[in-house]
Amino acid sequence: MTAAPVAFEWIRPLAAPYLRGYRAVVQRSDVLRGYWFVHPAAVRPADGGAPVGGSRAASIGFFAGYLFGTGGHESLDPQPPECLVFAFVTPVVGSMHRRLVVDPESLLRRTFTYIRWLTHRPPRFVFQEKSEAVMVRHQSMRVWERDKYQHFSRNFFIETLAWLVRSGLVREFLADQAVSARLRTKRSKKVQKRDSKKPARARRRN
């Protein structure tokens, strides 16, 4: 399904107060449109790109926006168009993902148990151990009138982001010193690799 021309720029100022300390990166594609809110120690992707998928650098944070297709999100059995919010950890390999997601007492497992207790009515959060989008809440907009998309999805975003803040996950991601150290190491290595590819004259100017 091709992305419909639904305005989404208003999502950033709406979500920013809930996700203080994270860097907003716009996402524009036929499938996904909205904003990544990326841990400040992670490598910042270019606007329009995603901090998850493929060979992207290690990153954690949140996404808030719209889903217009099923590509990459088939496990959710989505009914696009949808509004969705999720916490992500990438890549889905290595010690950081194992500690934050896979381990029986991981931060995201504990948060998921608590937030499911908070959300008694649908749509409820789902947990995806083998996906970069680990903890997801999504809502189909098919039954809404088109001119109500922004109004109803705004309510969805506010409610979902408030639960993420109440769960402590927004704070815990930022406070985790091991995560911060690992992301900074990854960022430093990526910068060094990028700089090593510059012509000698360009490196001297820097």
N, C-alpha and C positions, 0 to 999 in steps of 0.2 A: 504494500500500500504506500502510495506517495504521500509525503508529508503535506498536510493541508496548511494554508497560510493562517495559522493561529498565532496571535501575539503572545510572546513569552518573556519579553524584556522586563516586564514588571515583577517577575519572579525574583530577580536578584535583590532589589531593595526590600522585598517582603521577607526573604530568607536570611538576609545578612544579620539582622539583630539576634536571630536564634543561633547563627553559626559564626559568632565573633571569633576572630583569630585565624579563620580559614581564608584562603585566596580564591576568589570567584573566577572561573574560566568558562567562557561561553561555549556551548555545544550546538552546532547546526549541522544536521544531516537529515536524510530522508526518513530515518528511523527514530532518531532521538534529538530532541531540542529542549534546551534549558541551560542549567548551569551546574558545573562541578564546583564543589567547595573543597579545596585541596589543602591538606596539612601544610603549614608554612615551611616545613623543612624539606618537603618533596620537590623534585624537579618540576618546574612550571611548564606545562605543555603550551603550545601555541594556541591562540584563540581559534576556535573551530575544531580543534583536535581534542582527543579524549585522553585522560591520564590512565585509562585502562585498555586492555586488549593488546594482543600481539606481543611485541617486544618492548612495550612501554616500561619506563623505569618504575622502581618500587614507589608506591604511593598509597595513602589512605585518606578517607574523607567521606563526603556525601554528594549525592546528586539530587536535584529537584527539577522536574520538568515534565515533558510530554513524550509519550511513546506512540509513534504512528505506524509501526510495523512490528513484526515478530522477530526479525533478525537479531540473533544473539541473546534473545530473551524467551526462547521457546519453552524453557522449563517452567515459566510462570503461567503458561497457558493464557496469554493475554488476549483481550478483546479490544484491539485498538479502534479508535484513539483512546489512550489512557493518560491519566495523570499519575505520576509515581515519584516516590522518594526512596532512596536506598543508601545504605552505608556500604562502602566498598573497601576492599583490601586487595592490592595487586603487587606482584603476580601471585597466581594460585600455586605457588611452589615455595619451598624454602622455610627458614625458621620463623620469619615474621608472620606469615600466613598460618603456620602451624600453631604458633603461640596465641595469636589473636582469634583464630577461627576454629581450628581442628581439635585442639586439646579439649578433653572433657570439661575442664573448668576454665575454658578460655573466656576472655572478656566479652566477646560477642555472643557466646552461648549463654552466659549468665545474664547479659543484657536482654537477649531474646526472651528468656524465660520470664523476666520481670515485665518486659513491655507487653508480652502476650497477656499477662495478668491484668495489666492496665487497660488493654483494649478489648472490651467484652463484646463489641459489636463489629460486624464486618464493615469494610475490609480489614482483616487482621494481618499483622506482619507474617512473612514467611522467611524461613532460614534456608540458605543455600550454601552448604559447605564447600561445594566444588565450583562455585561461581565467584567471579570478582564482585558482583553485586550480591553481597552476603545476606543482608537483612533488608527485606523489601516490603513496602506497602504500596499497592497499586489499586486504581479504581477506573473501571471502564466509563467512558463518557458517552457511549452509544445511546443511552436512554435519555440523555440530556438534550434540550434544545440548544442549537448552536450558539445562540446569543446569550446562553447561560453558562457556557464553558468557563469563562474567566471567573464568574461569581462563585460557582460551585467548586471549581478546582482551587480557588483561593481559600475557601473554607477547609478543603482537604489538606492543603499545604500547611496552613496554620496549625491545624489539629495535629498533624503528623510530626511537624518540627517541634511543637511543644512537648510531645511525648518523648522525642529523642533527647531533648534537653532534660526533661524530668528523669529519664532513665539514667542520666549521668554519662552517656556515651560521648556526647559532644565534648565534655570536659575531660573525660578519661583519655580520649585519643590525643589531645594536646598535652596532657600531663605525663604520658608514658615516656619516660626518659630513654628507655631502650629503643622505642620506635623512633624518637627524634634523632638519636645517635645514628641509627641504621640509615635513615633517610638522608641525613646530612652526608654520610659516607658515600652513599649511592650518587648523590647530587655532585659531590666533589669529583668522583671518578668520571662522571659524564662530562663535566666541564673540562677536566683535563684531557679527555679523549677528543672533545670538540676542538679545544685549543691546539692540540697536536696536529690537527688537520689544516690549520691556517697556514698561509704562506709565511715565511720567515719575516718579511717586512711588516706584515700585519701584526705578528706577535710582538715585534719590537715596539710598534706604536702603542700597544696595550701596556 
